[in-house]
Amino acid sequence: MSKIPVYCMPGLAASTDIFERLKLPTAIFEVLLLEWKIPLPNESLSEYAKRMVLEIKHENPVLLGVSFGGILVQEMAKFCNVRKVIIISSVK
């Protein structure tokens, strides 16, 4: 059985260091960290999310986002098949 990929998106202006203490069973999960990209001029959130989905290299991943990263992963989920979306300190 392959591992479940968990893509983690920090909040805006936060680094991926916020996930340094995230401990998931390594036999089951593969934790992958996403970094914010510089938005293009006049790029909508939806367009930005489409561009961020290009960083997803696995089928049916879990997307985990904190704060504004939670909003972003919800938008990203509209453009790819996901196993689950987890939002922390954010809004649905």
Biotite code that builds the C-alpha atoms (Angstrom):
import biotite.structure as struc

atoms = struc.array([
    struc.Atom([0.000, 0.000, 0.000], chain_id="A", res_id=1, res_name="MET", atom_name="CA", element="C"),
    struc.Atom([1.331, 3.449, -0.893], chain_id="A", res_id=2, res_name="SER", atom_name="CA", element="C"),
    struc.Atom([1.534, 6.222, 1.667], chain_id="A", res_id=3, res_name="LYS", atom_name="CA", element="C"),
    struc.Atom([-1.149, 8.903, 1.938], chain_id="A", res_id=4, res_name="ILE", atom_name="CA", element="C"),
    struc.Atom([0.334, 12.228, 0.804], chain_id="A", res_id=5, res_name="PRO", atom_name="CA", element="C"),
    struc.Atom([-0.421, 15.165, 3.115], chain_id="A", res_id=6, res_name="VAL", atom_name="CA", element="C"),
    struc.Atom([0.347, 18.548, 1.570], chain_id="A", res_id=7, res_name="TYR", atom_name="CA", element="C"),
    struc.Atom([0.725, 21.266, 4.221], chain_id="A", res_id=8, res_name="CYS", atom_name="CA", element="C"),
    struc.Atom([0.194, 24.960, 3.424], chain_id="A", res_id=9, res_name="MET", atom_name="CA", element="C"),
    struc.Atom([1.200, 27.509, 6.076], chain_id="A", res_id=10, res_name="PRO", atom_name="CA", element="C"),
    struc.Atom([-0.568, 30.804, 6.579], chain_id="A", res_id=11, res_name="GLY", atom_name="CA", element="C"),
    struc.Atom([0.310, 33.857, 4.546], chain_id="A", res_id=12, res_name="LEU", atom_name="CA", element="C"),
    struc.Atom([3.640, 35.288, 5.764], chain_id="A", res_id=13, res_name="ALA", atom_name="CA", element="C"),
    struc.Atom([4.300, 32.109, 7.791], chain_id="A", res_id=14, res_name="ALA", atom_name="CA", element="C"),
    struc.Atom([6.976, 29.592, 6.934], chain_id="A", res_id=15, res_name="SER", atom_name="CA", element="C"),
    struc.Atom([6.700, 25.842, 6.686], chain_id="A", res_id=16, res_name="THR", atom_name="CA", element="C"),
    struc.Atom([8.499, 25.717, 10.058], chain_id="A", res_id=17, res_name="ASP", atom_name="CA", element="C"),
    struc.Atom([5.053, 25.743, 11.674], chain_id="A", res_id=18, res_name="ILE", atom_name="CA", element="C"),
    struc.Atom([4.775, 22.083, 10.680], chain_id="A", res_id=19, res_name="PHE", atom_name="CA", element="C"),
    struc.Atom([8.104, 21.016, 12.228], chain_id="A", res_id=20, res_name="GLU", atom_name="CA", element="C"),
    struc.Atom([6.386, 19.294, 15.164], chain_id="A", res_id=21, res_name="ARG", atom_name="CA", element="C"),
    struc.Atom([3.712, 17.618, 13.050], chain_id="A", res_id=22, res_name="LEU", atom_name="CA", element="C"),
    struc.Atom([4.134, 13.911, 13.703], chain_id="A", res_id=23, res_name="LYS", atom_name="CA", element="C"),
    struc.Atom([2.167, 11.454, 11.603], chain_id="A", res_id=24, res_name="LEU", atom_name="CA", element="C"),
    struc.Atom([2.874, 7.715, 11.345], chain_id="A", res_id=25, res_name="PRO", atom_name="CA", element="C"),
    struc.Atom([5.519, 7.537, 8.616], chain_id="A", res_id=26, res_name="THR", atom_name="CA", element="C"),
    struc.Atom([4.403, 4.081, 7.570], chain_id="A", res_id=27, res_name="ALA", atom_name="CA", element="C"),
    struc.Atom([1.041, 5.547, 6.540], chain_id="A", res_id=28, res_name="ILE", atom_name="CA", element="C"),
    struc.Atom([1.598, 9.233, 5.673], chain_id="A", res_id=29, res_name="PHE", atom_name="CA", element="C"),
    struc.Atom([4.060, 11.237, 3.591], chain_id="A", res_id=30, res_name="GLU", atom_name="CA", element="C"),
    struc.Atom([4.175, 14.905, 4.674], chain_id="A", res_id=31, res_name="VAL", atom_name="CA", element="C"),
    struc.Atom([4.962, 17.404, 1.909], chain_id="A", res_id=32, res_name="LEU", atom_name="CA", element="C"),
    struc.Atom([5.348, 21.130, 2.477], chain_id="A", res_id=33, res_name="LEU", atom_name="CA", element="C"),
    struc.Atom([4.002, 23.791, 0.127], chain_id="A", res_id=34, res_name="LEU", atom_name="CA", element="C"),
    struc.Atom([5.500, 27.271, -0.112], chain_id="A", res_id=35, res_name="GLU", atom_name="CA", element="C"),
    struc.Atom([3.747, 30.479, -1.075], chain_id="A", res_id=36, res_name="TRP", atom_name="CA", element="C"),
    struc.Atom([4.480, 31.812, -4.560], chain_id="A", res_id=37, res_name="LYS", atom_name="CA", element="C"),
    struc.Atom([4.530, 35.460, -5.568], chain_id="A", res_id=38, res_name="ILE", atom_name="CA", element="C"),
    struc.Atom([1.119, 36.283, -7.089], chain_id="A", res_id=39, res_name="PRO", atom_name="CA", element="C"),
    struc.Atom([1.050, 37.400, -10.695], chain_id="A", res_id=40, res_name="LEU", atom_name="CA", element="C"),
    struc.Atom([-0.295, 40.888, -11.466], chain_id="A", res_id=41, res_name="PRO", atom_name="CA", element="C"),
    struc.Atom([-4.122, 40.891, -11.246], chain_id="A", res_id=42, res_name="ASN", atom_name="CA", element="C"),
    struc.Atom([-4.187, 37.139, -10.462], chain_id="A", res_id=43, res_name="GLU", atom_name="CA", element="C"),
    struc.Atom([-7.398, 36.040, -8.736], chain_id="A", res_id=44, res_name="SER", atom_name="CA", element="C"),
    struc.Atom([-7.397, 33.621, -5.814], chain_id="A", res_id=45, res_name="LEU", atom_name="CA", element="C"),
    struc.Atom([-8.898, 30.990, -8.107], chain_id="A", res_id=46, res_name="SER", atom_name="CA", element="C"),
    struc.Atom([-6.133, 31.454, -10.687], chain_id="A", res_id=47, res_name="GLU", atom_name="CA", element="C"),
    struc.Atom([-3.513, 31.347, -7.940], chain_id="A", res_id=48, res_name="TYR", atom_name="CA", element="C"),
    struc.Atom([-5.024, 28.090, -6.616], chain_id="A", res_id=49, res_name="ALA", atom_name="CA", element="C"),
    struc.Atom([-4.851, 26.549, -10.121], chain_id="A", res_id=50, res_name="LYS", atom_name="CA", element="C"),
    struc.Atom([-1.166, 27.444, -10.256], chain_id="A", res_id=51, res_name="ARG", atom_name="CA", element="C"),
    struc.Atom([-0.541, 25.987, -6.794], chain_id="A", res_id=52, res_name="MET", atom_name="CA", element="C"),
    struc.Atom([-2.254, 22.712, -7.787], chain_id="A", res_id=53, res_name="VAL", atom_name="CA", element="C"),
    struc.Atom([0.629, 22.187, -10.228], chain_id="A", res_id=54, res_name="LEU", atom_name="CA", element="C"),
    struc.Atom([2.777, 21.493, -7.137], chain_id="A", res_id=55, res_name="GLU", atom_name="CA", element="C"),
    struc.Atom([0.602, 18.487, -6.223], chain_id="A", res_id=56, res_name="ILE", atom_name="CA", element="C"),
    struc.Atom([2.401, 15.400, -7.531], chain_id="A", res_id=57, res_name="LYS", atom_name="CA", element="C"),
    struc.Atom([0.160, 12.693, -6.027], chain_id="A", res_id=58, res_name="HIS", atom_name="CA", element="C"),
    struc.Atom([-3.352, 11.417, -6.676], chain_id="A", res_id=59, res_name="GLU", atom_name="CA", element="C"),
    struc.Atom([-6.002, 11.963, -3.990], chain_id="A", res_id=60, res_name="ASN", atom_name="CA", element="C"),
    struc.Atom([-3.850, 13.855, -1.484], chain_id="A", res_id=61, res_name="PRO", atom_name="CA", element="C"),
    struc.Atom([-4.869, 15.319, 1.826], chain_id="A", res_id=62, res_name="VAL", atom_name="CA", element="C"),
    struc.Atom([-4.603, 19.118, 1.765], chain_id="A", res_id=63, res_name="LEU", atom_name="CA", element="C"),
    struc.Atom([-3.946, 20.763, 5.129], chain_id="A", res_id=64, res_name="LEU", atom_name="CA", element="C"),
    struc.Atom([-3.933, 24.538, 5.452], chain_id="A", res_id=65, res_name="GLY", atom_name="CA", element="C"),
    struc.Atom([-3.467, 26.960, 8.322], chain_id="A", res_id=66, res_name="VAL", atom_name="CA", element="C"),
    struc.Atom([-5.147, 30.377, 8.405], chain_id="A", res_id=67, res_name="SER", atom_name="CA", element="C"),
    struc.Atom([-5.134, 31.851, 4.874], chain_id="A", res_id=68, res_name="PHE", atom_name="CA", element="C"),
    struc.Atom([-3.455, 28.627, 3.769], chain_id="A", res_id=69, res_name="GLY", atom_name="CA", element="C"),
    struc.Atom([-6.719, 26.947, 4.801], chain_id="A", res_id=70, res_name="GLY", atom_name="CA", element="C"),
    struc.Atom([-8.650, 29.184, 2.441], chain_id="A", res_id=71, res_name="ILE", atom_name="CA", element="C"),
    struc.Atom([-6.158, 28.447, -0.320], chain_id="A", res_id=72, res_name="LEU", atom_name="CA", element="C"),
    struc.Atom([-6.328, 24.646, 0.052], chain_id="A", res_id=73, res_name="VAL", atom_name="CA", element="C"),
    struc.Atom([-10.125, 24.834, -0.153], chain_id="A", res_id=74, res_name="GLN", atom_name="CA", element="C"),
    struc.Atom([-9.768, 26.667, -3.480], chain_id="A", res_id=75, res_name="GLU", atom_name="CA", element="C"),
    struc.Atom([-7.120, 24.181, -4.647], chain_id="A", res_id=76, res_name="MET", atom_name="CA", element="C"),
    struc.Atom([-9.498, 21.294, -3.907], chain_id="A", res_id=77, res_name="ALA", atom_name="CA", element="C"),
    struc.Atom([-11.793, 22.629, -6.633], chain_id="A", res_id=78, res_name="LYS", atom_name="CA", element="C"),
    struc.Atom([-9.135, 21.808, -9.233], chain_id="A", res_id=79, res_name="PHE", atom_name="CA", element="C"),
    struc.Atom([-7.952, 18.356, -8.158], chain_id="A", res_id=80, res_name="CYS", atom_name="CA", element="C"),
    struc.Atom([-9.351, 15.213, -6.583], chain_id="A", res_id=81, res_name="ASN", atom_name="CA", element="C"),
    struc.Atom([-8.535, 15.178, -2.894], chain_id="A", res_id=82, res_name="VAL", atom_name="CA", element="C"),
    struc.Atom([-8.969, 12.593, -0.177], chain_id="A", res_id=83, res_name="ARG", atom_name="CA", element="C"),
    struc.Atom([-9.659, 15.239, 2.456], chain_id="A", res_id=84, res_name="LYS", atom_name="CA", element="C"),
    struc.Atom([-9.220, 18.955, 3.156], chain_id="A", res_id=85, res_name="VAL", atom_name="CA", element="C"),
    struc.Atom([-8.165, 19.923, 6.677], chain_id="A", res_id=86, res_name="ILE", atom_name="CA", element="C"),
    struc.Atom([-8.349, 23.560, 7.736], chain_id="A", res_id=87, res_name="ILE", atom_name="CA", element="C"),
    struc.Atom([-6.775, 24.878, 10.935], chain_id="A", res_id=88, res_name="ILE", atom_name="CA", element="C"),
    struc.Atom([-7.493, 28.331, 12.400], chain_id="A", res_id=89, res_name="SER", atom_name="CA", element="C"),
    struc.Atom([-9.383, 29.337, 9.283], chain_id="A", res_id=90, res_name="SER", atom_name="CA", element="C"),
    struc.Atom([-12.895, 29.593, 7.860], chain_id="A", res_id=91, res_name="VAL", atom_name="CA", element="C"),
    struc.Atom([-14.856, 27.136, 5.784], chain_id="A", res_id=92, res_name="LYS", atom_name="CA", element="C"),
])
